[in-house]
Amino acid sequence: MPETLTKQSFIYEMSKEHKPSLVVKSGSKVTIETYDCFLNQITSESTEYSSIDWNQINPATGPVYVEGAEPGDILAVTINKIELENQGVMVTGPGLGVMGKRVSEFSVKVVPIKDNKAIFNENVELPLNPMIGVIGVAPEEGAVSCGTPGNHGGNMDTVLITENATVYFPVFHKGALFSLGDLHAAMGDGEVGVSGIEIPAKVRVTLDVIKGESIRTPVVENQEGMAFLVSKETLDEAADNAVEEMVDYLLGRTDLSLEEITMLLSAAGQVQVSQIVDPLKTARCYLSKEVLKSLGITSVFEG
């Protein structure tokens, strides 16, 4: 039976200083309960901006200490199942997201989840894409707010981080100290309004330590392909660095030249936006499994 970590064990920043809420062996399955990104403070569409404690945003449940994880290793997190509650919320307002400069009032929308759809209004029902916004390990240095992404993961808000995907993280400290939160019933690339459909959930993951491999930034793999995720001050920097991470990965696993890999990515790679509303922007460089297999890469990391 998977071990369970309840949502009462939450943190607002990722740090090596946190005492583990759970200790597990590599290969363990863990069920993790989460609040929504507002700590479930928004209960109706009449909720006012001033009634929300904005210091209690983006809680992540954890951390989980994974035995055997050492600096320089990789922590592989396979997302086995995401179970959403039956109602999510969205907000926008002055200063929030891309349109915060034009929006004049704080606004809340309650979004029921019914029959595998998000009921946006009486005419618009949206397909669900349950995904994890905040997921990561203790950063190399200091404490990083769960609202900020980085090489350790954090608030990457990447739509590929969903059921049946595996997310790989560089391990900076013993035990890795893994946490997750900020679930969405659906979210578009960019998360332009500052919130997806924010929702409490339960997530079942498998945590595996990979020895003999190392990465500098998170990688996500699903059935269709893989992507390097990079967060920087500007989207340009994030996109450029994500491409370079993919180039270096392919240089180490193929006999193609730098020039050939560059041309291959220009023809078949996809540079995509994850989010543009957090303190750092997140972009990804994606390559399909079909292309990877043609290059003789059948396993993203050998371990």
BALO-620311 format. One record per residue (C-alpha): residue number from 1; residue in three letters; x, y, z. Coordinates in Angstrom, 3 decimals, decimal comma. Example, Ala and Ser with C-alpha at 12.3 -4.5 7.8 and 13.67 -1.06 7.14 Angstrom:
% BALO-620311
{n=1	res=ALA	c1=12,300	c2=-4,500	c3=7,800};
{n=2	res=SER	c1=13,670	c2=-1,060	c3=7,140};
END
This chain:
% BALO-620311
{n=1	res=MET	c1=0,000	c2=0,000	c3=0,000};
{n=2	res=PRO	c1=1,277	c2=3,503	c3=-0,821};
{n=3	res=GLU	c1=2,166	c2=5,681	c3=2,116};
{n=4	res=THR	c1=0,039	c2=8,816	c3=2,516};
{n=5	res=LEU	c1=1,171	c2=12,340	c3=3,259};
{n=6	res=THR	c1=-1,741	c2=14,551	c3=4,293};
{n=7	res=LYS	c1=-2,158	c2=18,139	c3=3,200};
{n=8	res=GLN	c1=-1,570	c2=19,334	c3=6,763};
{n=9	res=SER	c1=2,158	c2=18,734	c3=6,142};
{n=10	res=PHE	c1=2,818	c2=21,709	c3=3,909};
{n=11	res=ILE	c1=5,552	c2=24,254	c3=3,287};
{n=12	res=TYR	c1=5,706	c2=27,669	c3=1,591};
{n=13	res=GLU	c1=9,312	c2=27,405	c3=0,484};
{n=14	res=MET	c1=11,595	c2=24,609	c3=-0,643};
{n=15	res=SER	c1=14,719	c2=24,317	c3=1,485};
{n=16	res=LYS	c1=17,226	c2=21,792	c3=2,809};
{n=17	res=GLU	c1=16,395	c2=23,089	c3=6,301};
{n=18	res=HIS	c1=12,929	c2=21,510	c3=6,407};
{n=19	res=LYS	c1=12,492	c2=18,451	c3=8,574};
{n=20	res=PRO	c1=11,089	c2=15,613	c3=6,426};
{n=21	res=SER	c1=7,383	c2=14,931	c3=6,790};
{n=22	res=LEU	c1=7,879	c2=11,400	c3=5,466};
{n=23	res=VAL	c1=10,868	c2=9,114	c3=4,871};
{n=24	res=VAL	c1=10,636	c2=6,460	c3=2,144};
{n=25	res=LYS	c1=12,874	c2=4,086	c3=0,223};
{n=26	res=SER	c1=13,654	c2=4,506	c3=-3,465};
{n=27	res=GLY	c1=10,897	c2=2,845	c3=-5,484};
{n=28	res=SER	c1=8,179	c2=3,739	c3=-2,985};
{n=29	res=LYS	c1=4,695	c2=4,856	c3=-3,948};
{n=30	res=VAL	c1=3,338	c2=7,822	c3=-2,008};
{n=31	res=THR	c1=-0,126	c2=9,401	c3=-2,036};
{n=32	res=ILE	c1=0,133	c2=13,146	c3=-1,445};
{n=33	res=GLU	c1=-2,867	c2=15,312	c3=-0,521};
{n=34	res=THR	c1=-2,828	c2=19,001	c3=-1,451};
{n=35	res=TYR	c1=-4,659	c2=22,225	c3=-0,788};
{n=36	res=ASP	c1=-5,329	c2=24,443	c3=-3,769};
{n=37	res=CYS	c1=-2,853	c2=27,270	c3=-4,358};
{n=38	res=PHE	c1=-4,916	c2=29,591	c3=-2,124};
{n=39	res=LEU	c1=-4,834	c2=27,168	c3=0,850};
{n=40	res=ASN	c1=-8,573	c2=26,657	c3=0,164};
{n=41	res=GLN	c1=-9,257	c2=30,234	c3=1,320};
{n=42	res=ILE	c1=-11,606	c2=31,064	c3=-1,571};
{n=43	res=THR	c1=-15,032	c2=29,617	c3=-0,840};
{n=44	res=SER	c1=-17,333	c2=31,612	c3=-3,138};
{n=45	res=GLU	c1=-17,378	c2=34,135	c3=-5,981};
{n=46	res=SER	c1=-18,065	c2=36,870	c3=-3,421};
{n=47	res=THR	c1=-14,667	c2=36,331	c3=-1,777};
{n=48	res=GLU	c1=-12,895	c2=39,677	c3=-1,642};
{n=49	res=TYR	c1=-9,225	c2=40,336	c3=-2,342};
{n=50	res=SER	c1=-8,729	c2=41,777	c3=1,145};
{n=51	res=SER	c1=-10,110	c2=38,646	c3=2,814};
{n=52	res=ILE	c1=-7,338	c2=36,447	c3=1,363};
{n=53	res=ASP	c1=-4,055	c2=36,084	c3=3,222};
{n=54	res=TRP	c1=-1,668	c2=36,476	c3=0,286};
{n=55	res=ASN	c1=1,192	c2=35,192	c3=2,417};
{n=56	res=GLN	c1=-0,508	c2=31,785	c3=2,325};
{n=57	res=ILE	c1=-0,190	c2=31,097	c3=-1,389};
{n=58	res=ASN	c1=1,193	c2=28,035	c3=-3,199};
{n=59	res=PRO	c1=1,567	c2=25,606	c3=-0,303};
{n=60	res=ALA	c1=3,337	c2=22,395	c3=-1,289};
{n=61	res=THR	c1=2,868	c2=19,175	c3=0,651};
{n=62	res=GLY	c1=6,103	c2=17,708	c3=1,936};
{n=63	res=PRO	c1=8,958	c2=17,326	c3=2,031};
{n=64	res=VAL	c1=9,531	c2=13,621	c3=1,428};
{n=65	res=TYR	c1=13,007	c2=12,287	c3=2,197};
{n=66	res=VAL	c1=13,979	c2=9,555	c3=-0,287};
{n=67	res=GLU	c1=16,616	c2=7,240	c3=1,162};
{n=68	res=GLY	c1=19,681	c2=6,824	c3=-1,009};
{n=69	res=ALA	c1=19,289	c2=10,122	c3=-2,866};
{n=70	res=GLU	c1=22,628	c2=11,944	c3=-2,855};
{n=71	res=PRO	c1=23,820	c2=15,201	c3=-4,438};
{n=72	res=GLY	c1=24,517	c2=14,587	c3=-8,121};
{n=73	res=ASP	c1=21,838	c2=11,885	c3=-8,464};
{n=74	res=ILE	c1=18,517	c2=12,220	c3=-10,253};
{n=75	res=LEU	c1=15,137	c2=11,857	c3=-8,536};
{n=76	res=ALA	c1=12,579	c2=10,369	c3=-10,940};
{n=77	res=VAL	c1=8,973	c2=11,161	c3=-9,983};
{n=78	res=THR	c1=6,374	c2=9,150	c3=-11,883};
{n=79	res=ILE	c1=2,863	c2=10,563	c3=-11,605};
{n=80	res=ASN	c1=0,631	c2=7,507	c3=-11,340};
{n=81	res=LYS	c1=-2,718	c2=9,119	c3=-10,548};
{n=82	res=ILE	c1=-4,290	c2=12,536	c3=-9,973};
{n=83	res=GLU	c1=-7,657	c2=12,642	c3=-8,189};
{n=84	res=LEU	c1=-9,339	c2=16,049	c3=-8,250};
{n=85	res=GLU	c1=-11,957	c2=17,362	c3=-5,864};
{n=86	res=ASN	c1=-15,291	c2=18,447	c3=-7,356};
{n=87	res=GLN	c1=-14,762	c2=22,207	c3=-7,537};
{n=88	res=GLY	c1=-12,001	c2=24,565	c3=-8,574};
{n=89	res=VAL	c1=-11,531	c2=28,329	c3=-8,537};
{n=90	res=MET	c1=-9,961	c2=30,972	c3=-10,762};
{n=91	res=VAL	c1=-9,060	c2=34,598	c3=-10,075};
{n=92	res=THR	c1=-7,815	c2=37,650	c3=-11,885};
{n=93	res=GLY	c1=-7,428	c2=41,260	c3=-10,899};
{n=94	res=PRO	c1=-5,334	c2=44,417	c3=-11,023};
{n=95	res=GLY	c1=-1,635	c2=43,611	c3=-11,211};
{n=96	res=LEU	c1=-2,250	c2=39,895	c3=-11,708};
{n=97	res=GLY	c1=-1,027	c2=38,118	c3=-14,808};
{n=98	res=VAL	c1=-0,599	c2=39,478	c3=-18,317};
{n=99	res=MET	c1=-3,814	c2=41,505	c3=-18,310};
{n=100	res=GLY	c1=-3,458	c2=42,860	c3=-14,782};
{n=101	res=LYS	c1=-2,571	c2=46,254	c3=-16,239};
{n=102	res=ARG	c1=-6,043	c2=46,459	c3=-17,849};
{n=103	res=VAL	c1=-8,245	c2=44,631	c3=-15,346};
{n=104	res=SER	c1=-9,816	c2=47,035	c3=-12,856};
{n=105	res=GLU	c1=-11,498	c2=44,709	c3=-10,342};
{n=106	res=PHE	c1=-10,586	c2=41,533	c3=-8,478};
{n=107	res=SER	c1=-12,741	c2=38,713	c3=-9,816};
{n=108	res=VAL	c1=-13,354	c2=35,129	c3=-8,699};
{n=109	res=LYS	c1=-14,899	c2=32,309	c3=-10,707};
{n=110	res=VAL	c1=-15,969	c2=29,043	c3=-9,075};
{n=111	res=VAL	c1=-15,633	c2=26,183	c3=-11,561};
{n=112	res=PRO	c1=-17,548	c2=22,960	c3=-10,840};
{n=113	res=ILE	c1=-16,038	c2=19,695	c3=-12,071};
{n=114	res=LYS	c1=-18,684	c2=17,384	c3=-13,503};
{n=115	res=ASP	c1=-18,671	c2=14,424	c3=-15,915};
{n=116	res=ASN	c1=-14,962	c2=14,870	c3=-16,581};
{n=117	res=LYS	c1=-15,446	c2=18,485	c3=-17,651};
{n=118	res=ALA	c1=-14,796	c2=21,867	c3=-16,062};
{n=119	res=ILE	c1=-18,032	c2=23,907	c3=-16,169};
{n=120	res=PHE	c1=-16,693	c2=27,370	c3=-17,029};
{n=121	res=ASN	c1=-20,198	c2=28,775	c3=-17,623};
{n=122	res=GLU	c1=-23,552	c2=27,584	c3=-18,966};
{n=123	res=ASN	c1=-22,204	c2=27,503	c3=-22,511};
{n=124	res=VAL	c1=-18,542	c2=26,570	c3=-22,083};
{n=125	res=GLU	c1=-17,407	c2=23,197	c3=-20,764};
{n=126	res=LEU	c1=-13,674	c2=22,605	c3=-20,832};
{n=127	res=PRO	c1=-11,900	c2=19,236	c3=-21,074};
{n=128	res=LEU	c1=-9,896	c2=18,415	c3=-17,990};
{n=129	res=ASN	c1=-6,111	c2=18,341	c3=-18,022};
{n=130	res=PRO	c1=-5,225	c2=17,555	c3=-14,401};
{n=131	res=MET	c1=-1,656	c2=18,770	c3=-13,904};
{n=132	res=ILE	c1=0,776	c2=19,765	c3=-11,170};
{n=133	res=GLY	c1=1,941	c2=23,377	c3=-10,955};
{n=134	res=VAL	c1=4,452	c2=23,145	c3=-8,081};
{n=135	res=ILE	c1=6,750	c2=20,141	c3=-7,898};
{n=136	res=GLY	c1=10,384	c2=19,878	c3=-6,940};
{n=137	res=VAL	c1=13,202	c2=19,210	c3=-4,518};
{n=138	res=ALA	c1=15,221	c2=21,313	c3=-2,083};
{n=139	res=PRO	c1=17,258	c2=23,862	c3=-4,078};
{n=140	res=GLU	c1=21,042	c2=23,904	c3=-4,090};
{n=141	res=GLU	c1=21,269	c2=27,087	c3=-2,043};
{n=142	res=GLY	c1=18,981	c2=28,855	c3=0,402};
{n=143	res=ALA	c1=15,203	c2=28,700	c3=0,527};
{n=144	res=VAL	c1=13,059	c2=29,343	c3=-2,556};
{n=145	res=SER	c1=9,385	c2=30,261	c3=-2,324};
{n=146	res=CYS	c1=7,045	c2=27,585	c3=-3,673};
{n=147	res=GLY	c1=5,743	c2=30,310	c3=-5,989};
{n=148	res=THR	c1=9,085	c2=30,584	c3=-7,774};
{n=149	res=PRO	c1=10,515	c2=28,051	c3=-10,256};
{n=150	res=GLY	c1=14,171	c2=27,176	c3=-10,727};
{n=151	res=ASN	c1=16,623	c2=24,348	c3=-11,414};
{n=152	res=HIS	c1=15,108	c2=22,504	c3=-8,448};
{n=153	res=GLY	c1=11,620	c2=22,599	c3=-9,996};
{n=154	res=GLY	c1=9,109	c2=24,608	c3=-7,977};
{n=155	res=ASN	c1=6,319	c2=26,583	c3=-9,626};
{n=156	res=MET	c1=7,040	c2=25,519	c3=-13,210};
{n=157	res=ASP	c1=3,331	c2=25,394	c3=-14,191};
{n=158	res=THR	c1=3,967	c2=23,016	c3=-17,089};
{n=159	res=VAL	c1=0,997	c2=21,303	c3=-18,733};
{n=160	res=LEU	c1=3,070	c2=18,181	c3=-19,472};
{n=161	res=ILE	c1=3,342	c2=17,401	c3=-15,749};
{n=162	res=THR	c1=0,281	c2=15,199	c3=-15,586};
{n=163	res=GLU	c1=-0,754	c2=11,556	c3=-15,175};
{n=164	res=ASN	c1=1,659	c2=8,963	c3=-16,597};
{n=165	res=ALA	c1=4,455	c2=11,508	c3=-16,968};
{n=166	res=THR	c1=7,797	c2=11,191	c3=-15,192};
{n=167	res=VAL	c1=9,580	c2=14,310	c3=-13,982};
{n=168	res=TYR	c1=13,336	c2=14,103	c3=-13,348};
{n=169	res=PHE	c1=15,017	c2=16,458	c3=-10,882};
{n=170	res=PRO	c1=18,661	c2=17,093	c3=-10,042};
{n=171	res=VAL	c1=19,333	c2=16,128	c3=-6,440};
{n=172	res=PHE	c1=21,174	c2=18,804	c3=-4,467};
{n=173	res=HIS	c1=20,894	c2=17,436	c3=-0,917};
{n=174	res=LYS	c1=20,655	c2=14,074	c3=0,813};
{n=175	res=GLY	c1=17,153	c2=12,646	c3=0,562};
{n=176	res=ALA	c1=16,226	c2=15,144	c3=-2,207};
{n=177	res=LEU	c1=13,406	c2=16,569	c3=-0,005};
{n=178	res=PHE	c1=10,583	c2=16,318	c3=-2,530};
{n=179	res=SER	c1=7,315	c2=18,296	c3=-2,374};
{n=180	res=LEU	c1=4,364	c2=19,080	c3=-4,635};
{n=181	res=GLY	c1=1,212	c2=21,214	c3=-4,745};
{n=182	res=ASP	c1=-0,710	c2=23,771	c3=-6,821};
{n=183	res=LEU	c1=-2,885	c2=21,327	c3=-8,770};
{n=184	res=HIS	c1=-4,943	c2=22,458	c3=-11,753};
{n=185	res=ALA	c1=-8,013	c2=20,832	c3=-13,276};
{n=186	res=ALA	c1=-7,032	c2=22,579	c3=-16,495};
{n=187	res=MET	c1=-4,494	c2=25,203	c3=-17,502};
{n=188	res=GLY	c1=-3,261	c2=26,605	c3=-20,783};
{n=189	res=ASP	c1=0,368	c2=27,220	c3=-21,715};
{n=190	res=GLY	c1=1,418	c2=30,515	c3=-20,157};
{n=191	res=GLU	c1=-1,196	c2=30,560	c3=-17,358};
{n=192	res=VAL	c1=-1,726	c2=34,113	c3=-18,606};
{n=193	res=GLY	c1=-4,328	c2=35,183	c3=-16,034};
{n=194	res=VAL	c1=-2,139	c2=34,066	c3=-13,068};
{n=195	res=SER	c1=-4,335	c2=31,073	c3=-12,211};
{n=196	res=GLY	c1=-5,416	c2=27,905	c3=-13,920};
{n=197	res=ILE	c1=-8,436	c2=26,110	c3=-12,522};
{n=198	res=GLU	c1=-6,977	c2=25,823	c3=-9,015};
{n=199	res=ILE	c1=-8,149	c2=22,756	c3=-7,125};
{n=200	res=PRO	c1=-7,328	c2=20,504	c3=-4,151};
{n=201	res=ALA	c1=-6,304	c2=16,984	c3=-5,127};
{n=202	res=LYS	c1=-4,654	c2=13,712	c3=-4,239};
{n=203	res=VAL	c1=-1,605	c2=12,657	c3=-6,247};
{n=204	res=ARG	c1=-0,050	c2=9,193	c3=-6,243};
{n=205	res=VAL	c1=3,606	c2=9,170	c3=-7,260};
{n=206	res=THR	c1=6,471	c2=6,688	c3=-7,444};
{n=207	res=LEU	c1=9,840	c2=8,022	c3=-6,282};
{n=208	res=ASP	c1=12,996	c2=6,475	c3=-7,747};
{n=209	res=VAL	c1=16,634	c2=7,450	c3=-7,288};
{n=210	res=ILE	c1=18,757	c2=7,219	c3=-10,443};
{n=211	res=LYS	c1=22,498	c2=6,780	c3=-9,918};
{n=212	res=GLY	c1=25,214	c2=7,370	c3=-12,488};
{n=213	res=GLU	c1=23,372	c2=10,155	c3=-14,332};
{n=214	res=SER	c1=23,079	c2=13,866	c3=-13,621};
{n=215	res=ILE	c1=21,089	c2=16,818	c3=-14,957};
{n=216	res=ARG	c1=21,221	c2=20,559	c3=-14,392};
{n=217	res=THR	c1=17,510	c2=21,326	c3=-14,700};
{n=218	res=PRO	c1=14,225	c2=19,372	c3=-14,584};
{n=219	res=VAL	c1=13,183	c2=17,083	c3=-17,424};
{n=220	res=VAL	c1=9,669	c2=15,789	c3=-18,089};
{n=221	res=GLU	c1=8,934	c2=12,637	c3=-20,081};
{n=222	res=ASN	c1=5,590	c2=11,295	c3=-21,268};
{n=223	res=GLN	c1=4,489	c2=8,738	c3=-23,849};
{n=224	res=GLU	c1=4,881	c2=11,233	c3=-26,675};
{n=225	res=GLY	c1=8,255	c2=12,814	c3=-25,903};
{n=226	res=MET	c1=10,533	c2=14,596	c3=-23,465};
{n=227	res=ALA	c1=11,300	c2=18,211	c3=-22,600};
{n=228	res=PHE	c1=13,953	c2=20,130	c3=-20,699};
{n=229	res=LEU	c1=12,400	c2=22,775	c3=-18,430};
{n=230	res=VAL	c1=14,291	c2=25,986	c3=-17,686};
{n=231	res=SER	c1=13,268	c2=29,008	c3=-15,607};
{n=232	res=LYS	c1=14,985	c2=32,380	c3=-15,992};
{n=233	res=GLU	c1=14,283	c2=36,078	c3=-15,516};
{n=234	res=THR	c1=13,192	c2=36,431	c3=-19,147};
{n=235	res=LEU	c1=11,394	c2=34,068	c3=-21,481};
{n=236	res=ASP	c1=14,157	c2=34,551	c3=-24,057};
{n=237	res=GLU	c1=16,780	c2=33,327	c3=-21,592};
{n=238	res=ALA	c1=14,619	c2=30,385	c3=-20,534};
{n=239	res=ALA	c1=13,960	c2=29,306	c3=-24,118};
{n=240	res=ASP	c1=17,602	c2=29,625	c3=-25,182};
{n=241	res=ASN	c1=18,808	c2=27,652	c3=-22,153};
{n=242	res=ALA	c1=16,213	c2=24,912	c3=-22,668};
{n=243	res=VAL	c1=17,473	c2=24,424	c3=-26,225};
{n=244	res=GLU	c1=21,079	c2=24,244	c3=-25,001};
{n=245	res=GLU	c1=20,152	c2=21,642	c3=-22,395};
{n=246	res=MET	c1=18,570	c2=19,482	c3=-25,109};
{n=247	res=VAL	c1=21,608	c2=19,975	c3=-27,363};
{n=248	res=ASP	c1=24,007	c2=18,877	c3=-24,622};
{n=249	res=TYR	c1=21,818	c2=15,876	c3=-23,821};
{n=250	res=LEU	c1=21,869	c2=14,741	c3=-27,467};
{n=251	res=LEU	c1=25,608	c2=15,404	c3=-27,815};
{n=252	res=GLY	c1=26,202	c2=12,950	c3=-24,987};
{n=253	res=ARG	c1=24,008	c2=10,211	c3=-26,460};
{n=254	res=THR	c1=24,493	c2=10,327	c3=-30,235};
{n=255	res=ASP	c1=27,348	c2=10,584	c3=-32,711};
{n=256	res=LEU	c1=25,818	c2=13,642	c3=-34,337};
{n=257	res=SER	c1=27,842	c2=16,841	c3=-34,514};
{n=258	res=LEU	c1=26,791	c2=20,061	c3=-32,819};
{n=259	res=GLU	c1=25,800	c2=21,413	c3=-36,217};
{n=260	res=GLU	c1=23,670	c2=18,362	c3=-37,057};
{n=261	res=ILE	c1=21,901	c2=18,430	c3=-33,681};
{n=262	res=THR	c1=21,195	c2=22,124	c3=-34,097};
{n=263	res=MET	c1=19,652	c2=21,483	c3=-37,507};
{n=264	res=LEU	c1=17,690	c2=18,496	c3=-36,165};
{n=265	res=LEU	c1=16,159	c2=20,582	c3=-33,391};
{n=266	res=SER	c1=15,384	c2=23,359	c3=-35,839};
{n=267	res=ALA	c1=13,471	c2=20,844	c3=-37,960};
{n=268	res=ALA	c1=11,864	c2=18,650	c3=-35,301};
{n=269	res=GLY	c1=12,226	c2=20,246	c3=-31,865};
{n=270	res=GLN	c1=9,563	c2=22,404	c3=-30,247};
{n=271	res=VAL	c1=10,305	c2=25,407	c3=-28,051};
{n=272	res=GLN	c1=7,233	c2=25,889	c3=-25,865};
{n=273	res=VAL	c1=6,076	c2=28,289	c3=-23,151};
{n=274	res=SER	c1=5,189	c2=26,830	c3=-19,755};
{n=275	res=GLN	c1=4,345	c2=29,995	c3=-17,801};
{n=276	res=ILE	c1=4,912	c2=33,741	c3=-18,050};
{n=277	res=VAL	c1=3,389	c2=34,981	c3=-14,768};
{n=278	res=ASP	c1=5,752	c2=33,794	c3=-12,013};
{n=279	res=PRO	c1=8,816	c2=35,622	c3=-10,616};
{n=280	res=LEU	c1=10,882	c2=33,647	c3=-13,171};
{n=281	res=LYS	c1=9,559	c2=32,601	c3=-16,600};
{n=282	res=THR	c1=9,578	c2=28,926	c3=-17,642};
{n=283	res=ALA	c1=10,137	c2=27,550	c3=-21,151};
{n=284	res=ARG	c1=10,780	c2=24,070	c3=-22,447};
{n=285	res=CYS	c1=12,463	c2=22,375	c3=-25,395};
{n=286	res=TYR	c1=10,501	c2=19,311	c3=-26,490};
{n=287	res=LEU	c1=11,480	c2=16,408	c3=-28,742};
{n=288	res=SER	c1=9,217	c2=13,524	c3=-29,718};
{n=289	res=LYS	c1=9,824	c2=9,888	c3=-28,812};
{n=290	res=GLU	c1=9,702	c2=9,065	c3=-32,520};
{n=291	res=VAL	c1=12,765	c2=11,229	c3=-33,167};
{n=292	res=LEU	c1=14,518	c2=10,013	c3=-30,022};
{n=293	res=LYS	c1=14,049	c2=6,378	c3=-31,066};
{n=294	res=SER	c1=15,429	c2=7,146	c3=-34,516};
{n=295	res=LEU	c1=18,561	c2=8,366	c3=-32,724};
{n=296	res=GLY	c1=18,785	c2=5,107	c3=-30,768};
{n=297	res=ILE	c1=17,548	c2=6,662	c3=-27,504};
{n=298	res=THR	c1=14,960	c2=4,323	c3=-26,012};
{n=299	res=SER	c1=15,411	c2=5,326	c3=-22,377};
{n=300	res=VAL	c1=15,663	c2=8,977	c3=-21,351};
{n=301	res=PHE	c1=18,040	c2=8,079	c3=-18,485};
{n=302	res=GLU	c1=19,746	c2=4,722	c3=-18,165};
{n=303	res=GLY	c1=20,337	c2=4,813	c3=-14,423};
END
